[in-house]
Amino acid sequence: MASIDILTAISKSMPALADGMLITLKITAVSVVAGIAWGAVLAVMRLSPVKPLAWFAQVYVMLVRSVPLVMVLLWFFLMVPQLIQSIFGLSPKTDVRLVSAMVAFSLFEAAYYSEIIRAGIQAVPRGQLSAANALGMSYLTAMRLVVLPQAMRAAVPALLTQGIILFQDTSLVYVIGLADFFRTSKNIADRDGTTVVMILFAGAVYLAISLLASAGVKALQKGEKSFEVI
């Protein structure tokens, strides 16, 4: 009977859990796209012959990777919500916590994405860049049209894997009171007195989604290898 009651409680809470998962997926999707975009810029800057740009990218990556993610989330939530609201022209009704979480995750993950993309760029034969320069392309044009497309294709599995890690890390937004999937599960657990069950349920959901995503990445890798053989 107890197991039936627990299942009934979970089923009744599904709308709230679905809303929480939607927030989790929004943060993940926005942070992956923005993080990869900014990470690509950082990777190109890191390899740039212009020393100040290379220095800036190196220091950025080093500093961000040295700071705990939870601290970055708190900084953005406590110190820059008004700045974010003024920069993006957000409506007063907008949940600044959600926007600050997206920005924090994007800037934080970009440091990791940049290293993945930089490795992909360095894996491209230098002759590609030299040939592009010989055709009259500038460094940025050669990177954008010749090197980066090849580097990004090679880096896709690692980028997606980092995206899975990001999805798991989104549970840290509980520190700023954002009602993501984990926070919603915890609130329901506190309300119904089912802490152990709901935490296990939330963990099982994260595990299932992560395993499915990992299987997709492996299938993509196998597909690329098969294509290369053909």
N, C-alpha and C positions, 0 to 999 in steps of 0.2 A: 504493500500500500504506500509506503514511504517513497519508493521509486516512482510510483505513478503520480504522487503529489508533486514531486520534484519536476517530472517531465511536464506536468500541467502548468506549473509555475513558469518554467522556461518558455513553453509555447505561448503563454499569455504575455510574456515579456518580449516576444519576437519583434513587434513593431519598434520598440525602443532600441533593441539590439541592432536592428537593421539600420536605424538612423545613426547609431554609433559607428557601425561598420562603414556607412557611407562617408562619414567624416574621416575615418581612417584611410579609406581609399582615395579620397580627395587629396589629403595631405601627401600620400604616397605618390600619386600621379603627378601632381604639380611639382613636387620636390624632385622627382626623377627627371622630368623634362627640363625644368629650370636648372637643376644641378648639373645635368649633362651639358647644357648650353654654356653655362658659366665655367664649368670644368674644361670644356674644349678651349675656351678663350684663355684660361689660365695655362693650359698645356702648351698652346702656341706661344704665349708670352714667356713661359719657362724656357722654351727652346729658341727664343728670339735672339738674334745677334745684338739687339739693343739691350745693353746691360741694365739700365734702370727697370725695364719691363721684366726682364728675367729675374732680377733681384726681388721686385715686388711679388711676383708669383711664387717664388721660392719661400719668402718670408710668410706670405699668406698661408700657403699649404702647411708649413712647419708650425705656425701658431695655432691654426684651426685644429690640426690633428693632435695638438698637445693639450687641448681643452676638452673636458667631458661634455658630451652632448647635452646633458641635463642642465649644465651651467649656462650653455649657450641659449637654451630655451628660456631659462629664467631671466637672463640678460635682456633678451628681446621683449619678453613680456613685461618686465618691470621698468625698463629704461627707455624703450623706443616705441611704445604703442602710438603716442601722439605724432611722432615723426613719420611712422608708417602711414597713419591716417592722413596726414597732410600731403605726403608724397604721392600716394595713390588716389587721393581725393575720395576717400571712402565715406559712405553715408554713416551717420551716427548710429543707424540700426545695424551696421555691419559688426559681426563678432570679431573684434580686434584680436582676440586670442587665437582664432583660426588663422587669420592673416599672418600674425606674428610667428605662429608655428610653421606655416608654409615657408616664410622667408628664412627663418632660422634653419630649418632642415635643408632648404635649397643651398644656402651659403655654406653650411657645414658639410653636406655631402659633396659639394662641388670640389672640395679639397681631395676627396678620395677618387672622384670621377676623373679629376685632372691627371692623377698619377696613372690611372688605367689607360686614359687616352694618350698620355705622354709615352707610355710603353708601346702602345700601338703605333704611334708616329715613328718611334725609333726602330720599330720592326720593319717599317717600309724601307726598301733599299734607297740609300742616299742618291743613287743615280737618277731616281725619279725627280727629286728636287733639282738636281743639277740640270737635267734635261729641260725641265720647266723654265729654269732661269735662262738656259740657252735660247729658249723660244721667246725670251723677252718678258716673261712673267715676273712680277714682283714677288717678294717673299710671301706676303699675305695672300696674293692671288694663287700662287703655287700651292700654298697650304690648303686654301679653300677648295680648289678645283681638282688637285692631283693627290696630295698626300692625305688630307683628312678623310676623304671618302674611303680610301683603302684602310686607313687606321681604324676608323669607326667600325667597319665591317669585321675586322679582326678582333676588335674589342667588345663586340656585342654580347657574347656570353658572360664576360666578366662584368660588364655594365649591368646586365640583367640580374646577375647574382648579387651585386651590390644593391640593386633595387629591392631584392627580397630581404636583405639585411635592414634596409631602410624601413620596409613595411613592418618588420618586427620591432624596430626602434620607436615607431610612432606611439607605442604604448606609454612612452615617457611623457607624453603631453598631459598625463594626469597631474603633473606637478603644477600646471597652470590652470587646472580646473576645467579643461576642455573635455566635453562629453564624447570622447571617442569610444570605440568598442570596448576597450578594457575598462575605462572609467565607468561606462554605463553598466557593465557586468558587475563591477564592484558596488555601485550604487544599489543595484537590484539585490545583490547579496546582503548588503547592510539592511535593506528594507525587509527582506523576507527571512533573514537569519540563516542563509544558505551559503555562507562564505566559501567553504571548501568546495562545494559542488559547482558554484558559479565560476570560481577561479579555475577549476579543472576544465569546465566547459569552455571558458574563454581560451585557455591554453590549447585545448584540442582543436578549436577553430583556427587559431594561429598556425598550429602545426599542420593541419590539413591543407590550408591555403599555401603555406610555404612549401610543402611537399609537392603539391600540384604544380606550383610555379617552377620548382627545381626540376621536376620531370620535364616540363616544357623546355627549359634551358638545355637539358641533356638531349632532348629530341632535336632541338635546333642545331646543336653541335654535331650530332650524328648526320643530320641532313646536309650540313655544310661540308663535312668530310666526304660524304657520298658524292656530292656535286663536284668536289675537287677531283675525285678519282675519275669521274666520268669526263 
